[in-house]
Amino acid sequence: MSVPIQVGVSYDSDLEKVEKVTIEVAKEVMKEVPGGVPTFEPVIRYHTFGDSSINFTVVLRCKEFQDQYIVRHEFIKRFGSKIVHIHVHDNNGDFDAHLGVGFGSINWVEVISAVKKINYRGALVVESKGNIGESIQTLKKLLK
């Protein structure tokens, strides 16, 4: 059974490197995670120019329907450890408004919790049209 996973990367990303790292992580998951298909060659396909990212799908494979959840979980967890920097801004869910952190509807407690779970140590780059100082202060509080 195919397990498609949607991913987005910054426009300034080296797409060849992104593809290489993604395939490496996907192969590792296929070989090491129970329910993955060790002989399957994962596939990555770029498909969309988003508002602030180039989007792609990585396709993995699992043996049984219920295996897709652990395969997806492990891929996201392992891929997350490869993140170099994160661009942060807020929105209200309708379009990529580049609002300051905390000035839209994104649940930043949840986002920062996820960032901490993958033990991320890279840069958080505020990419908003305003409220940059307030965004930095909000992030500092959440990261404590």
N, C-alpha and C positions, 0 to 999 in steps of 0.2 A: 504494500500500500504506500503510495506517495505521501510525503509530508512536506508541503510547501511552507516556507517561512519568509515573510516579508521583511525586508531590511532597507534602511536608507542611510546614505553616507553623504558627507559634505561635498559641495561642488569642487572644493580644492583638494579632494582626495586623489591619490594615485590609484586609478581604477585597476591597473594591472596588479598592484600590491594587494588591493582589497580582494580581488578575485583569488589570488594565491592564498592569502590568509584564510579566507572563507572556506575554500576547498580543503585546506589542511585541517581546519577545525571540524568540518563536516565529515571528513574521512576518519578522523579520530573518534568522533561520536559513533559513526557506523561500526567501527571495530570494537569499541570498548563498552558501549551501553547495551545492556540486555534488551533485546527486542529490535535492535538495529540490524540491518542486513550488511554484514561485513564485506561482501563482495560487490556491493553497489557503488558505482562511481557517482558521487554527488554532482549536481548541475547548478550553475549560477547563470542567471539571465537578467541583464539590465533591461528595464522596461519603461521607466517614467522619469521625466524631468519634473520634480516637485517644486514647491515654492522655495524650499531651502535645502533640498537634498536630491541626489540621484538615487532612485529607488530600484531595487532588484529583488528577485525571488531566488532563494536557494532551495533546492529540492533534495530531500533525504528520503530514505525508504525504511519502513518498519515491517515486521513480520505479521503482527496482528493489529486490529483496530485500536485496542487499548494501549499498545506500545507507542503510538504517536505522541502521547502526552509526555512521557519520559524522554523520548528522543528530542522533541521540541524544547523541553525544559533544559536538557543538558546542552543542546546546541547554543541556546541563548546565554546560558551561564558561562560556557567556555568562550563563546565569541565575545561576550562582554569584557572578558579579561584582556582582550586585544585592543580595546578602545584607547586611543591616544589623547584625544581632547574632545570636549563636549561643548557645543554652542547652545546657550540657554536663552530663552525668551518666552514670553507668555502669549496667549491668545484666548479668544472666547469660543473656540471650537468651530468657527465658521470659515476662517481663512487664516493664513500665516501672518498675523498682524504685527509681529515683532514688538509686543508690549513689554514693559518692564516686568521682572519676576514678581509675582503677587498682584499684578494689575489685570489679570485675566482669570480664566476658569481652570487652569491646570492645577492639579493637586500636587503642590511642591513637596509636601511631607512625604507623599508616596514616591515621587520621583527621586528625591534625595535618599530615601530609604533603599530604593533599588540600586542607586549608585554606590551606597555604602556596602550593600550585600555582595557586590562583585569586587569589593576592595579597591575601587578606583582611586588612583593617586595622581591622575593627570590634571590638566587645566580645565576649569569651567570658564568659558568665554561668554560674557554677557553680550548679546547681539540684539539690543533693543533700540527703538527709535527715541526713547526717553527714559527717565527714571533709572539711570544707570547706577547712581550712588545708592539709591534705595534698594535696587536689585542686589548689589554687592552685599549690603547689610543683611538683607533677607537670607541670602545664601550662607553668609557667615554664621548666622544664628542657627540655621537648619543643619549645618555641617558639624556643629559642636556635639 
